[in-house]
Amino acid sequence: MSAIFGPAGTPEDFAEKGYKGSINVPEYINEMGLDAFEYQCGQGVRIKQELATNLGKKAADMGVKLSLHAPYFISLSSVEKEKRDNSINYILQSARAVDWLGGTRIVIHSGSCSKMSREEALVLAKETMLRAREALISEGLSHIRCCPETMGKINQLGTLDEVLEICALDESFIPCIDFGHLNARTFGNSNSPEAYEMILNSIENKLGESRLREFHSHFSKIEYTENGGEKRHLTFEDTVYGPEYEPLMELVYKKNLSPTFICESAGTQGIDAKAMKNYYQGLKQKRGIV
């Protein structure tokens, strides 16, 4: 087993290399020497079944693992029941689409908790996720893994502890640990070997070794403000904000983990994902592991 790497959505150099349309994503991933791709449905699940099925078959032939980012407007913790119900429908739409793609993971934002306490928001989010899981099972989609994501803005539900609390509800839930988001919401204090070790230990302590071994992840450098957290995604060329991926790759290798790393850099996510993979592969090669 090994960690795998890829971009979120099509990077700037996708078109520069002559590729057109998502059906050609597997060729791009293959050319870049990567292994994964996260299909973006942030503005709604609009991919047609025929395209998704063809894309999934092509990706499988090239050894590319696909996941899907569910719509951004999901709000697990909305005070309005209608919005929570709609969020379950969006999760179902996302699950159907990723199933067409041949993937099994959907990444889910929790939403805001600005109109209530964090504790109240978490209660609602947990209830919504359990209902979503029941809906997936009833639709014959029990194999689809929901990946609640750690969030970067202070007023959003999605601290590390909150995400792990949601994931503890069901064995099928896998945390999506966005290290850039965590670093942004802690104002730069999640960017050290010790911080990474704490994050990984928290996953194992709350969810067990198997889910630590296979956790989902987003990684990018993110600019943040001292009162709101996340401001905007950057590229690996940034030298101010972080986080840095090298200490994390060292830990992932040392612990023999096999997570999926999806890079969300601003336009250079393919190049930056490759930088992460190259560093990780270099660690293995130094120790004679191919």
C-alpha positions as CSV (number, residue, x, y, z in Angstrom):
1,M,0.0,0.0,0.0
2,S,1.1,3.5,-0.7
3,A,-0.1,7.1,-0.6
4,I,-1.6,8.4,-3.8
5,F,-1.6,11.9,-5.2
6,G,-3.6,14.1,-7.6
7,P,-5.2,17.4,-8.3
8,A,-8.7,18.8,-7.5
9,G,-10.2,19.9,-10.8
10,T,-8.3,20.7,-13.9
11,P,-5.1,22.8,-13.4
12,E,-4.0,25.7,-15.6
13,D,-1.6,23.5,-17.5
14,F,-4.3,21.0,-18.5
15,A,-5.4,23.2,-21.4
16,E,-1.8,24.4,-22.0
17,K,-0.9,20.8,-22.7
18,G,-3.6,20.5,-25.3
19,Y,-6.2,18.6,-23.2
20,K,-9.9,19.5,-23.6
21,G,-12.8,18.3,-21.5
22,S,-12.9,16.1,-18.4
23,I,-12.9,12.9,-20.5
24,N,-9.2,13.6,-21.1
25,V,-8.3,14.0,-17.4
26,P,-7.0,10.4,-17.1
27,E,-4.4,11.1,-19.8
28,Y,-3.3,14.3,-18.1
29,I,-3.0,12.5,-14.7
30,N,-1.0,9.7,-16.4
31,E,1.3,12.1,-18.2
32,M,2.0,13.9,-14.9
33,G,2.8,10.6,-13.2
34,L,0.0,11.0,-10.7
35,D,-2.6,8.5,-9.4
36,A,-5.8,10.4,-8.3
37,F,-8.2,13.1,-9.4
38,E,-11.1,14.8,-7.5
39,Y,-14.0,15.7,-9.7
40,Q,-15.4,19.1,-8.7
41,C,-19.2,19.4,-8.2
42,G,-19.0,22.5,-5.9
43,Q,-21.6,24.4,-7.9
44,G,-23.9,21.4,-8.3
45,V,-23.9,17.8,-9.5
46,R,-24.2,18.3,-13.3
47,I,-22.2,15.5,-14.8
48,K,-24.2,13.2,-17.0
49,Q,-24.1,9.5,-16.4
50,E,-22.7,8.6,-19.9
51,L,-19.8,10.9,-19.5
52,A,-19.1,9.8,-15.9
53,T,-19.2,6.2,-16.9
54,N,-16.8,6.7,-19.8
55,L,-14.5,8.8,-17.7
56,G,-14.5,6.2,-14.9
57,K,-13.7,3.4,-17.3
58,K,-10.8,5.4,-18.8
59,A,-9.5,6.3,-15.4
60,A,-9.7,2.7,-14.2
61,D,-7.7,1.5,-17.3
62,M,-5.0,4.0,-16.4
63,G,-4.9,3.2,-12.7
64,V,-6.3,6.6,-11.7
65,K,-8.5,6.7,-8.6
66,L,-11.4,9.1,-8.7
67,S,-13.2,10.9,-5.9
68,L,-15.8,13.7,-6.0
69,H,-16.3,17.0,-4.2
70,A,-20.0,17.5,-3.2
71,P,-21.7,20.9,-3.7
72,Y,-20.4,23.7,-1.5
73,F,-23.9,24.8,-0.5
74,I,-24.4,21.7,1.6
75,S,-25.2,22.7,5.1
76,L,-25.4,19.8,7.5
77,S,-26.0,22.2,10.5
78,S,-28.6,24.7,9.0
79,V,-31.2,25.8,11.5
80,E,-33.7,25.3,8.6
81,K,-34.8,21.7,8.3
82,E,-35.5,22.2,4.5
83,K,-31.9,23.1,3.9
84,R,-30.7,20.0,5.9
85,D,-33.1,17.9,3.8
86,N,-31.8,19.4,0.6
87,S,-28.3,18.7,1.8
88,I,-29.1,15.0,2.0
89,N,-30.4,15.1,-1.5
90,Y,-27.1,16.8,-2.7
91,I,-25.2,14.0,-0.9
92,L,-27.3,11.4,-2.7
93,Q,-26.7,13.2,-6.1
94,S,-23.0,13.2,-5.4
95,A,-23.0,9.6,-4.4
96,R,-24.7,8.5,-7.6
97,A,-22.2,10.5,-9.6
98,V,-19.1,9.2,-8.0
99,D,-20.6,5.7,-8.4
100,W,-20.9,6.3,-12.1
101,L,-17.2,7.4,-12.0
102,G,-16.2,4.2,-10.4
103,G,-15.1,6.0,-7.3
104,T,-16.3,5.5,-3.7
105,R,-15.5,8.8,-1.9
106,I,-17.4,12.1,-1.7
107,V,-16.0,15.1,0.2
108,I,-18.5,17.1,2.1
109,H,-18.5,20.6,3.7
110,S,-20.3,20.9,7.0
111,G,-21.6,24.5,6.6
112,S,-21.7,27.4,9.0
113,C,-22.5,27.5,12.7
114,S,-22.8,31.3,13.0
115,K,-26.4,31.3,14.1
116,M,-25.9,28.9,17.0
117,S,-23.3,27.5,19.3
118,R,-20.8,25.1,17.9
119,E,-22.2,22.4,20.1
120,E,-25.7,22.9,18.7
121,A,-24.4,23.0,15.2
122,L,-22.5,19.7,15.7
123,V,-25.7,18.0,17.0
124,L,-27.6,19.0,13.8
125,A,-24.7,18.0,11.6
126,K,-24.4,14.6,13.2
127,E,-28.1,14.0,12.8
128,T,-28.0,15.0,9.1
129,M,-25.1,12.8,8.4
130,L,-26.8,9.8,10.0
131,R,-29.9,10.4,7.9
132,A,-27.7,10.8,4.8
133,R,-26.1,7.4,5.6
134,E,-29.5,5.8,5.9
135,A,-30.5,7.4,2.5
136,L,-27.4,6.0,0.8
137,I,-28.1,2.5,2.2
138,S,-31.7,2.6,1.0
139,E,-30.5,3.7,-2.5
140,G,-28.1,0.8,-2.8
141,L,-25.1,3.1,-2.3
142,S,-23.8,1.7,1.0
143,H,-20.3,1.3,-0.5
144,I,-20.0,5.1,-0.9
145,R,-17.8,6.7,1.7
146,C,-18.7,10.2,3.0
147,C,-15.6,12.3,3.8
148,P,-16.5,15.3,6.1
149,E,-13.9,18.0,5.6
150,T,-12.0,20.1,8.1
151,M,-12.7,23.7,7.2
152,G,-10.6,26.9,7.1
153,K,-12.9,29.7,8.3
154,I,-13.4,30.2,12.0
155,N,-17.2,30.5,11.7
156,Q,-17.5,27.2,9.8
157,L,-18.2,23.9,11.5
158,G,-15.2,21.7,10.8
159,T,-12.4,21.7,13.4
160,L,-10.4,18.5,13.5
161,D,-12.3,17.4,16.6
162,E,-15.7,18.2,15.1
163,V,-14.9,16.3,11.9
164,L,-13.7,13.3,13.9
165,E,-16.8,13.4,16.0
166,I,-19.0,13.2,12.9
167,C,-16.9,10.4,11.4
168,A,-17.2,8.4,14.7
169,L,-20.9,8.0,13.9
170,D,-20.4,5.3,11.2
171,E,-17.5,3.1,10.1
172,S,-18.1,4.2,6.5
173,F,-17.2,7.8,7.2
174,I,-13.6,8.8,6.5
175,P,-12.2,12.2,7.5
176,C,-11.0,14.6,4.8
177,I,-8.2,16.3,6.6
178,D,-7.5,19.6,4.8
179,F,-4.1,20.6,6.2
180,G,-4.2,24.0,4.6
181,H,-7.6,24.7,6.2
182,L,-6.4,23.5,9.7
183,N,-3.3,25.7,9.4
184,A,-5.5,28.7,8.4
185,R,-8.0,28.3,11.2
186,T,-5.2,27.9,13.8
187,F,-3.3,31.0,12.3
188,G,-0.3,29.0,11.2
189,N,0.0,26.7,14.2
190,S,-0.7,23.5,12.2
191,N,2.5,23.6,10.3
192,S,5.2,21.5,12.1
193,P,6.1,17.9,12.6
194,E,4.6,18.0,16.1
195,A,1.3,19.5,14.8
196,Y,1.1,16.8,12.0
197,E,1.8,14.1,14.6
198,M,-0.9,15.4,16.8
199,I,-3.4,15.4,13.9
200,L,-2.6,11.9,12.9
201,N,-2.7,10.6,16.4
202,S,-6.1,12.2,16.9
203,I,-7.5,10.4,13.9
204,E,-6.2,7.1,15.2
205,N,-7.3,7.6,18.8
206,K,-10.8,8.6,17.7
207,L,-11.4,6.4,14.7
208,G,-8.8,3.6,14.9
209,E,-5.8,2.5,12.8
210,S,-7.7,1.4,9.7
211,R,-9.2,4.8,9.1
212,L,-6.0,6.5,9.9
213,R,-4.3,4.3,7.3
214,E,-6.8,5.3,4.5
215,F,-7.8,8.9,5.4
216,H,-8.6,11.4,2.6
217,S,-6.8,14.6,2.5
218,H,-6.6,18.0,0.8
219,F,-3.4,20.0,0.8
220,S,-2.5,23.5,-0.3
221,K,-0.9,26.6,1.1
222,I,-3.6,29.1,2.2
223,E,-3.5,32.7,3.1
224,Y,-5.4,33.6,6.3
225,T,-6.5,36.5,8.3
226,E,-6.1,36.8,12.1
227,N,-9.8,37.1,12.7
228,G,-11.5,35.0,10.1
229,G,-9.1,32.2,9.1
230,E,-8.9,31.1,5.5
231,K,-8.7,33.9,2.9
232,R,-7.5,32.3,-0.4
233,H,-5.6,29.4,-1.8
234,L,-2.0,29.9,-2.9
235,T,0.6,27.8,-4.7
236,F,3.7,26.0,-3.4
237,E,5.8,29.0,-4.4
238,D,4.4,30.9,-1.4
239,T,7.0,31.3,1.4
240,V,4.8,33.1,3.9
241,Y,1.7,31.1,5.0
242,G,2.3,27.4,4.6
243,P,1.7,24.7,5.5
244,E,4.8,22.7,4.3
245,Y,4.2,19.2,3.0
246,E,7.7,17.7,3.6
247,P,7.3,17.0,7.3
248,L,3.8,15.4,6.7
249,M,5.2,13.2,3.9
250,E,7.9,12.0,6.4
251,L,5.3,11.0,8.9
252,V,3.1,9.3,6.3
253,Y,6.0,7.3,5.2
254,K,7.2,6.5,8.7
255,K,3.8,5.3,9.8
256,N,3.3,3.3,6.6
257,L,0.0,5.0,5.8
258,S,-1.8,5.0,2.4
259,P,-4.0,8.2,2.3
260,T,-5.3,10.0,-0.8
261,F,-3.7,13.4,-1.1
262,I,-5.7,15.8,-3.3
263,C,-3.8,19.1,-4.0
264,E,-5.9,22.3,-4.1
265,S,-3.3,24.8,-5.1
266,A,-4.5,27.9,-7.0
267,G,-4.0,26.7,-10.6
268,T,-0.8,24.7,-10.1
269,Q,-2.5,21.8,-8.3
270,G,-1.2,19.2,-10.8
271,I,2.4,20.4,-10.6
272,D,2.2,20.7,-6.8
273,A,0.7,17.3,-6.4
274,K,3.6,15.9,-8.4
275,A,6.0,17.7,-6.1
276,M,4.4,16.0,-3.1
277,K,4.5,12.6,-4.8
278,N,8.1,13.1,-5.8
279,Y,9.2,13.9,-2.2
280,Y,7.2,10.9,-0.9
281,Q,8.6,8.6,-3.5
282,G,12.1,9.9,-2.7
283,L,11.7,8.8,0.9
284,K,10.8,5.3,-0.2
285,Q,13.7,5.1,-2.7
286,K,16.2,6.1,-0.1
287,R,15.2,3.0,1.9
288,G,15.2,0.7,-1.1
289,I,11.4,0.5,-1.5
290,V,9.9,0.9,-5.0
